[in-house]
Amino acid sequence: MSDKSVKDQVRELLDRLPDDCSFADVQRAIAVLMWPKQEDGGLKPPERLSPDEVKRRLREWLKSERDK
């Protein structure tokens, strides 16, 4: 984990991006900056959910939407 503040990290990120970057470019760069890192500094692979867990979460979400 970096000792730099979030603002400092984002400022450095913005300085590295080209002047003609889009908001989408900035969003992607921040997403990469926030992504969990491995011990060697590389990005951790995303957590994979089992199909049963995906179904469970979807049912839960659908139920909460129906209850609104």
Secondary structure, DSSP 4 states (H G I P E B T S, - for coil): --SS-HHHHHHHHHHHS-TT--HHHHHHHHHHHHS-B-TTSPBPPPPPPPHHHHHHHHHHHHHHHHT-
